[in-house]
Amino acid sequence: MELKIDLFKQKKMSYIRMVFGVLCLLFAGTWIIIGLSGIETQPTFLWIFQGLLFISIGTLHLVEGLGYSIGRLFGKAYIFIDSETISIKTGVYDKMQLFNWSEIKSMDYKHNKFEIKTIDNASEILNLSMLDYMLIKEIKTTIHCIAKEKNILIKNL
């Protein structure tokens, strides 16, 4: 059994976010034009800076509204469990959690985390608290099946 999940997969389109993004872009354009025309007394640099800020906010919401993840530009987030390793990276800036099945002696499930005892009696934690309930359920099922094949004891599953 194998489990591969890309946590930055394409999401459903959000029309509210797309409309908000377009409105921010329109507002930014108007803001910059007013700043450059000299109608207001604020420095031109401040108007341009604020306009660019609205452009970036609008672009972010428009792209996310279309269903694409901005986080994918900065890194990966995934779940990969097969008969050799357990590898989970929950976010771009989160550390990858990697465990080899050959080094695992036993496992104990405790509220959104697995406490893993290795062959050299060290204890390590596989933290699942950043994931959705349905993903955790799928991970538990996969780990249970593979652990059963490898005769690894799992408590409290």
Backbone as JSON, one array per atom type, in Angstrom:
{
  "sequence": "MELKIDLFKQKKMSYIRMVFGVLCLLFAGTWIIIGLSGIETQPTFLWIFQGLLFISIGTLHLVEGLGYSIGRLFGKAYIFIDSETISIKTGVYDKMQLFNWSEIKSMDYKHNKFEIKTIDNASEILNLSMLDYMLIKEIKTTIHCIAKEKNILIKNL",
  "N": [[0.85, -1.18, 0.0], [0.46, 2.26, -0.7], [0.76, 5.76, -0.16], [0.33, 8.86, -1.56], [0.21, 12.26, -1.4], [-0.24, 15.5, -2.51], [-0.04, 18.41, -0.86], [-0.37, 20.94, -1.82], [-2.08, 20.84, -3.96], [-4.16, 21.7, -6.8], [-6.83, 23.83, -6.03], [-10.4, 24.29, -5.56], [-12.08, 26.75, -7.53], [-12.56, 30.09, -6.35], [-14.91, 32.4, -6.48], [-15.44, 34.69, -5.03], [-12.95, 35.45, -3.96], [-11.64, 35.93, -6.38], [-13.1, 38.12, -7.41], [-12.59, 39.97, -5.37], [-9.84, 40.23, -5.72], [-9.69, 41.37, -8.31], [-11.03, 43.78, -7.8], [-9.22, 44.94, -5.99], [-7.03, 45.3, -7.71], [-8.12, 47.13, -9.56], [-8.65, 49.27, -7.83], [-6.02, 49.81, -7.05], [-4.88, 50.72, -9.45], [-6.39, 53.07, -9.86], [-5.67, 54.45, -7.56], [-2.91, 54.87, -7.92], [-2.97, 56.51, -10.2], [-4.32, 58.78, -9.23], [-2.43, 59.57, -7.34], [-0.24, 60.22, -8.99], [-1.27, 62.33, -10.44], [-1.28, 64.52, -8.83], [-3.32, 65.61, -7.32], [-3.82, 65.18, -4.62], [-2.14, 65.88, -1.45], [-0.22, 64.22, -0.37], [3.08, 62.72, -0.52], [4.31, 61.67, -3.74], [5.72, 59.26, -3.88], [4.68, 57.82, -1.71], [2.05, 57.36, -2.57], [2.5, 55.74, -4.81], [3.79, 53.57, -3.62], [1.74, 52.6, -1.93], [-0.1, 51.94, -3.9], [1.26, 49.88, -5.25], [1.29, 48.02, -3.21], [-1.45, 47.39, -3.04], [-1.69, 46.26, -5.58], [-0.14, 43.94, -5.32], [-1.59, 42.58, -3.31], [-4.04, 42.27, -4.65], [-3.25, 40.68, -6.85], [-2.37, 38.36, -5.53], [-4.8, 37.44, -4.35], [-6.32, 37.06, -6.66], [-4.92, 35.03, -8.06], [-4.96, 32.94, -6.13], [-7.73, 32.69, -5.97], [-8.31, 31.63, -8.45], [-7.58, 29.06, -8.02], [-4.98, 28.2, -7.8], [-2.07, 27.54, -5.88], [-0.14, 29.78, -4.04], [1.87, 29.09, -2.33], [3.18, 26.98, -3.56], [5.08, 28.13, -5.18], [7.16, 28.64, -3.47], [7.99, 26.31, -2.26], [7.53, 22.85, -1.26], [4.84, 20.77, -0.08], [3.83, 17.81, 1.28], [2.63, 14.4, 1.56], [3.99, 11.29, 1.87], [3.92, 7.95, 1.93], [5.2, 4.79, 1.92], [6.23, 1.34, 1.49], [8.8, 1.5, 2.43], [9.49, 4.02, 3.59], [8.27, 6.71, 5.71], [7.27, 9.82, 4.98], [6.67, 13.1, 5.65], [5.79, 16.39, 5.01], [4.48, 19.21, 6.09], [4.22, 21.89, 5.41], [5.56, 24.78, 3.64], [7.64, 25.99, 5.11], [7.99, 24.18, 7.1], [9.7, 21.52, 8.76], [10.78, 18.51, 7.19], [9.47, 15.37, 8.06], [10.87, 12.35, 8.45], [10.92, 8.87, 8.37], [12.26, 5.63, 8.46], [10.95, 2.48, 7.75], [12.38, 0.23, 8.41], [13.78, 0.91, 10.68], [11.97, 1.19, 12.69], [10.57, 0.12, 15.7], [8.26, 0.01, 17.36], [5.0, 1.62, 17.53], [3.0, 4.25, 18.84], [-0.1, 5.68, 18.98], [-1.12, 8.9, 19.76], [-3.35, 11.34, 20.18], [-3.35, 13.01, 17.42], [-0.68, 12.5, 16.77], [2.06, 10.28, 16.22], [3.95, 8.35, 18.37], [7.04, 7.17, 17.98], [9.0, 4.37, 18.49], [12.27, 3.54, 18.05], [14.65, 1.09, 16.8], [16.96, 1.34, 18.32], [15.93, 2.09, 20.77], [15.25, 4.79, 20.94], [13.0, 7.55, 21.12], [10.76, 9.08, 18.96], [8.73, 11.66, 17.45], [6.01, 11.69, 15.26], [4.39, 14.16, 13.99], [1.08, 15.09, 13.37], [-0.64, 17.17, 13.65], [-1.05, 19.48, 12.12], [-2.6, 18.82, 9.99], [-5.66, 18.04, 8.16], [-8.62, 16.38, 9.42], [-9.6, 14.25, 7.8], [-7.36, 13.63, 6.26], [-5.59, 12.78, 8.25], [-6.93, 10.51, 9.09], [-6.7, 8.93, 6.77], [-3.92, 8.64, 6.67], [-3.47, 7.25, 9.05], [-4.77, 4.81, 8.44], [-3.21, 3.87, 6.28], [-0.66, 3.66, 7.49], [-1.27, 1.76, 9.43], [-1.87, -0.52, 7.83], [0.61, -1.0, 6.52], [2.31, -1.34, 8.72], [1.22, -3.62, 9.81], [1.87, -5.49, 7.84], [4.63, -5.51, 8.2], [4.94, -6.46, 10.72], [4.94, -4.68, 12.94], [4.28, -3.33, 16.05], [1.44, -1.46, 16.91], [0.08, 0.73, 19.17], [-2.98, 1.87, 20.63], [-4.45, 2.6, 18.3]],
  "CA": [[0.0, 0.0, 0.0], [1.23, 3.49, -0.82], [-0.04, 6.98, -0.06], [1.0, 10.06, -2.07], [-0.71, 13.39, -1.42], [0.36, 16.82, -2.66], [-0.86, 19.31, -0.04], [-0.58, 22.16, -2.58], [-2.79, 20.53, -5.2], [-5.04, 22.77, -7.25], [-8.05, 23.89, -5.26], [-11.6, 24.74, -6.24], [-12.09, 28.19, -7.77], [-13.34, 30.91, -5.42], [-15.3, 33.62, -7.2], [-15.34, 35.83, -4.11], [-11.54, 35.87, -3.95], [-11.3, 36.49, -7.69], [-13.71, 39.45, -7.48], [-11.83, 40.82, -4.46], [-8.55, 40.49, -6.37], [-9.9, 42.33, -9.41], [-11.34, 45.07, -7.18], [-7.95, 45.48, -5.47], [-6.23, 45.75, -8.85], [-8.74, 48.36, -10.07], [-8.4, 50.31, -6.83], [-4.6, 50.15, -7.11], [-4.67, 51.56, -10.63], [-6.98, 54.38, -9.58], [-4.86, 55.04, -6.49], [-1.65, 55.35, -8.5], [-3.29, 57.63, -11.1], [-4.61, 59.96, -8.39], [-1.17, 60.0, -6.75], [0.61, 60.83, -10.0], [-1.88, 63.56, -10.97], [-0.95, 65.62, -7.92], [-4.54, 66.15, -6.71], [-3.66, 65.09, -3.17], [-0.92, 66.49, -0.94], [0.76, 63.22, 0.07], [4.18, 62.54, -1.48], [4.05, 60.74, -4.85], [6.3, 57.96, -3.52], [3.75, 57.13, -0.83], [0.93, 56.91, -3.38], [2.96, 54.63, -5.65], [4.04, 52.44, -2.72], [0.44, 52.05, -1.52], [-0.68, 51.32, -5.09], [1.95, 48.6, -5.46], [0.82, 47.12, -2.16], [-2.76, 46.9, -3.47], [-1.47, 45.39, -6.74], [0.32, 42.63, -4.83], [-2.72, 41.93, -2.63], [-5.0, 41.88, -5.68], [-2.69, 39.56, -7.62], [-2.4, 37.19, -4.66], [-6.17, 36.94, -4.23], [-6.78, 36.6, -7.97], [-4.29, 33.73, -8.34], [-5.53, 31.95, -5.19], [-9.13, 32.51, -6.35], [-8.34, 30.75, -9.62], [-7.34, 27.69, -7.54], [-3.55, 27.9, -7.74], [-1.48, 27.83, -4.58], [1.05, 30.62, -4.05], [2.89, 28.36, -1.57], [3.91, 26.1, -4.47], [6.23, 28.88, -5.7], [8.2, 28.73, -2.45], [8.44, 25.0, -1.79], [6.62, 21.72, -1.37], [4.18, 20.21, 1.09], [3.36, 16.53, 0.79], [2.6, 13.2, 2.4], [4.42, 10.14, 1.09], [4.1, 6.77, 2.78], [5.27, 3.54, 1.17], [6.72, 0.21, 2.3], [10.16, 1.76, 2.91], [9.6, 5.25, 4.39], [7.17, 7.63, 6.02], [7.82, 11.15, 4.75], [5.59, 14.09, 5.72], [6.19, 17.79, 5.08], [3.16, 19.83, 6.16], [4.21, 23.24, 4.89], [6.77, 25.24, 2.98], [8.69, 26.28, 6.08], [8.05, 23.12, 8.1], [10.74, 20.51, 8.55], [10.29, 17.22, 6.73], [9.54, 14.28, 9.03], [11.23, 11.16, 7.68], [11.16, 7.67, 9.16], [12.42, 4.39, 7.7], [10.24, 1.38, 8.39], [13.35, -0.75, 8.92], [14.3, 1.38, 11.97], [10.87, 1.34, 13.63], [10.32, -1.04, 16.55], [6.84, 0.05, 17.7], [4.38, 2.93, 17.4], [1.9, 4.52, 19.77], [-0.84, 6.84, 18.5], [-1.65, 9.76, 20.81], [-3.96, 12.59, 19.73], [-2.74, 13.66, 16.25], [0.75, 12.24, 16.6], [2.56, 8.94, 16.48], [5.22, 8.26, 19.09], [7.72, 6.06, 17.32], [10.16, 3.8, 19.18], [13.17, 2.97, 17.06], [15.36, -0.13, 17.2], [17.92, 1.69, 19.37], [15.11, 2.55, 21.89], [15.01, 6.23, 20.93], [11.6, 7.88, 20.9], [10.58, 10.23, 18.07], [7.33, 12.02, 17.26], [5.49, 12.02, 13.93], [3.32, 15.1, 14.32], [0.06, 15.23, 12.33], [-1.6, 18.16, 14.11], [-1.27, 20.53, 11.12], [-3.36, 18.25, 8.88], [-7.1, 17.88, 8.31], [-9.05, 15.12, 10.02], [-9.7, 13.19, 6.8], [-5.99, 13.24, 5.91], [-5.07, 12.01, 9.39], [-7.59, 9.21, 9.04], [-6.1, 8.2, 5.66], [-2.54, 8.32, 7.08], [-3.56, 6.18, 10.06], [-5.12, 3.57, 7.75], [-2.05, 3.43, 5.52], [0.38, 3.23, 8.44], [-1.74, 0.51, 10.05], [-1.71, -1.61, 6.86], [2.03, -1.29, 6.29], [2.86, -1.85, 9.98], [0.73, -4.99, 9.95], [2.7, -6.3, 6.94], [6.0, -5.55, 8.7], [4.87, -6.95, 12.1], [5.28, -3.6, 13.86], [3.2, -3.14, 17.0], [0.88, -0.11, 17.03], [-0.83, 0.82, 20.3], [-3.99, 2.93, 20.66], [-4.88, 3.06, 16.99]],
  "C": [[0.89, 1.25, 0.0], [0.29, 4.69, -0.77], [0.8, 8.17, -0.51], [-0.04, 11.17, -2.13], [0.11, 14.68, -1.52], [-0.55, 17.79, -1.91], [-1.09, 20.66, -0.72], [-1.29, 21.89, -3.9], [-3.75, 21.66, -5.55], [-6.37, 22.68, -6.52], [-9.22, 24.33, -6.13], [-11.55, 26.26, -6.41], [-12.99, 28.9, -6.76], [-13.65, 32.24, -6.1], [-15.22, 34.86, -6.31], [-13.91, 36.34, -4.06], [-11.12, 36.47, -5.27], [-11.86, 37.91, -7.83], [-12.95, 40.42, -6.58], [-10.48, 41.19, -5.07], [-8.67, 41.51, -7.48], [-10.21, 43.71, -8.85], [-10.08, 45.73, -6.61], [-7.08, 46.01, -6.6], [-6.79, 47.05, -9.44], [-8.49, 49.53, -9.11], [-6.94, 50.76, -6.87], [-4.3, 51.06, -8.29], [-5.18, 52.96, -10.42], [-6.13, 55.13, -8.56], [-3.56, 55.64, -7.04], [-1.9, 56.55, -9.42], [-3.57, 58.9, -10.31], [-3.31, 60.48, -7.78], [-0.27, 60.71, -7.74], [0.05, 62.15, -10.52], [-1.62, 64.77, -10.07], [-2.16, 66.26, -7.27], [-4.39, 66.2, -5.19], [-2.28, 65.62, -2.75], [0.12, 65.49, -0.45], [1.88, 63.12, -0.96], [3.84, 61.47, -2.52], [4.56, 59.34, -4.53], [5.33, 57.16, -2.67], [2.56, 56.59, -1.61], [1.33, 55.7, -4.23], [3.19, 53.39, -4.79], [2.72, 51.78, -2.3], [-0.25, 51.36, -2.7], [-0.06, 49.97, -5.38], [1.54, 47.57, -4.41], [-0.55, 46.54, -2.54], [-2.64, 45.99, -4.7], [-1.04, 44.0, -6.28], [-0.8, 41.88, -4.11], [-3.74, 41.44, -3.65], [-4.52, 40.69, -6.49], [-2.74, 38.27, -6.8], [-3.81, 36.6, -4.59], [-6.71, 36.43, -5.57], [-6.21, 35.22, -8.29], [-4.84, 32.65, -7.42], [-7.0, 31.67, -5.52], [-9.29, 31.61, -7.55], [-8.03, 29.29, -9.26], [-5.89, 27.3, -7.47], [-2.99, 28.32, -6.39], [-0.21, 28.66, -4.73], [2.2, 29.9, -3.32], [3.73, 27.45, -2.44], [5.13, 26.81, -5.07], [7.42, 28.84, -4.75], [8.7, 27.37, -1.96], [7.37, 23.94, -1.97], [6.0, 21.38, -0.02], [3.52, 18.91, 0.62], [3.29, 15.49, 1.9], [2.98, 12.04, 1.49], [4.72, 8.99, 2.05], [4.11, 5.55, 1.86], [5.85, 2.45, 2.06], [8.13, 0.42, 2.83], [10.24, 2.96, 3.86], [8.25, 5.88, 4.67], [7.79, 9.02, 5.9], [6.66, 12.14, 4.7], [6.21, 15.48, 5.87], [4.9, 18.6, 4.98], [3.08, 21.24, 5.61], [5.54, 23.62, 4.29], [7.92, 25.41, 3.97], [8.8, 25.24, 7.18], [9.12, 22.1, 7.73], [10.1, 19.19, 8.1], [10.48, 16.18, 7.84], [9.75, 12.99, 8.24], [11.56, 10.01, 8.61], [11.27, 6.47, 8.22], [11.73, 3.27, 8.46], [11.22, 0.38, 9.01], [13.91, -0.36, 10.29], [13.22, 1.47, 13.05], [10.63, 0.01, 14.37], [8.83, -1.12, 16.91], [6.33, 1.49, 17.56], [3.23, 3.04, 18.39], [1.2, 5.79, 19.29], [-1.44, 7.6, 19.68], [-2.1, 11.07, 20.18], [-3.15, 13.35, 18.67], [-1.22, 13.5, 16.15], [1.05, 10.77, 16.91], [3.86, 9.07, 17.26], [5.89, 6.99, 18.59], [8.95, 5.65, 18.14], [11.02, 3.13, 18.11], [13.89, 1.75, 17.63], [16.35, 0.15, 18.32], [17.24, 2.34, 20.58], [14.99, 4.07, 22.0], [13.53, 6.47, 20.61], [11.51, 9.15, 20.05], [9.09, 10.43, 17.83], [7.06, 12.3, 15.78], [4.25, 12.86, 14.16], [2.38, 15.27, 13.13], [-0.92, 16.36, 12.65], [-1.9, 19.27, 13.11], [-2.16, 20.07, 9.97], [-4.84, 18.15, 9.21], [-7.43, 16.49, 8.85], [-9.08, 13.98, 9.0], [-8.32, 12.73, 6.34], [-5.37, 12.38, 7.01], [-5.65, 10.6, 9.38], [-6.97, 8.33, 7.93], [-4.67, 7.76, 6.0], [-2.55, 7.18, 8.08], [-3.86, 4.83, 9.41], [-3.92, 3.01, 7.0], [-0.95, 2.91, 6.44], [-0.01, 1.91, 9.09], [-1.53, -0.68, 9.11], [-0.25, -2.0, 6.67], [2.67, -1.87, 7.55], [2.43, -3.3, 10.2], [1.55, -5.94, 9.07], [4.1, -6.51, 7.5], [6.08, -6.02, 10.16], [5.36, -5.92, 13.11], [4.06, -3.34, 14.75], [2.76, -1.68, 17.03], [-0.14, -0.14, 18.16], [-1.79, 1.99, 20.08], [-4.41, 3.45, 19.29], [-6.34, 2.83, 16.89]]
}
